[in-house]
C-alpha cells in the first residue's frame, strides 16, 4: 500500500535555509545541502526547496545549491519559488529537480501549468496555493501570502488540476506558524474537489497533528512542515514510528 | 563500466549522480561502440511511450540494444525504460516495444477503481515474487519510489516484485540478463542505491 509522505520544506535565501513565521521575520537555520542530507538520512520521503531569492545572483546560487544537493540526496526533490515560465521549469529540472511547484507564476500566467504539463508531464507540475479565509470564503493569496487575488480557492485549484497540475500543496495562511494543527476544514474542501495527491502545509506543531491529519483525512497524501523539523521539535524518525503505531502506512 | 543510454528522453542527472554515489564507473552515451564495450547498460526514460520508442528507433539504438541483450549483455530498464522492454504498449494507441520481455503495457486505470488517484505516485513497499540477484542487498517490504500511470501486464513469467495500489502492479521484472524496474531506484534512497549496486556488480557469466 502507498505510504503517507513526510516532507520537510526548506526556504532558501542567498544560499541559506530560512523559515518565516506567518511569512514574516526570517531566521537562519542551516546549510541547505547539509540539512537535505540530514533529512534524507532521517527518513524524509521527499524534500521541497523554495527559492525565496529576489536577485539573479541569488538565483544562480540557488541552482548551484540544488545541483549539489541532487548529487548527494537520492529522494524526490520538488523546487518552487520564482517559477514564472517554462524556461524556469527547464532551469531547475536540469539541476536535478523532479517536480516543480508553481504559485504566483500560475496566477500571473494561467497557461503556465498547461504548457509545463504538456512538456514534462502532469506528475512534474505541482500547484502550490496560499489560502486564507476572507469573510468566510477561501481566497487565493499571491506574493508569499501578502496579496489577496480575490479568487475563490477551490475553483482555482480545480481549474489548475484540470490544466494539468499533478499535485496540490495546500498552504493555509490561517494556520501557518500557529502550530496548533493542520487546517482540516480547508484540506477537506480541497480533497473533496480534486482527485490528485494533496499535500497539507501550515500549522503542524507536534507529532499528534500529523496523526490527526492522516486519521481525519485519509485522502491527504502528505504532510509538509519546515520549522518544527529544522528546530528539532518534531523528529522525523519519531513521527514515522508514531504513524506506524497508529496504523498509518509509512516508510520506516 | 555502466552505460546510461542517452536517446533524448528525460533528465539523466539524478541517475548518473546515483551511480557515481555507489562508486560505479559511469558513462552517458548514445554511441553504439561505447554501449558495446560497457559491462552493463541502463535504459532510462520518462514521458510518453510512443515518443520514446520512436526516438530509440530513429537513432537505431533499438536494434543495438536488442542485439546486445541477445548476446547476454546486462540490461536494466527504469520506469518508461522498463516498459520499453515489453512487446507493446497501449498508451494512446498501440505501439511496439523492444520485445525483450513478454507482456504488454496498459493503463493502471483499467484495473483500479475510479476513486484511486492516477498516477501512482509515492513510496510503496516491494512484494517479492521471485528470488533475484537484483534484490540481493535489500529486503521484502522495502519501500521504493514510483511515478507512473501505466503498468506491465501479462508478464507473470518475468515478474520478480509487485506493489499494491488498488491492484497488484508489476514493480520489477527479469528475463535472464534483462531487468526492469517500474520504480525509480535513483530516487528511492538507500534501498534504490542498493538495487543499483547489485545490478552493476552483476557479472554476465553469473546469470543463467
Interface residues (C-beta under 8 A of the other chain):
Chain A: X1 X2 X3 X5 X40 X45 X70 X71 X72 X74 X75 X76 X93 X94 X95 X96 X98 X121 X122 X123 X166 X167 X195 X196 X197 X221 X222 X251
Chain B: X11 X13 X14 X17 X18 X20 X21 X46 X47 X115 X117 X119 X120 X121 X122 X123 X124 X125 X143 X145 X147 X149 X164 X165 X186 X187 X188 X189 X190 X192 X193
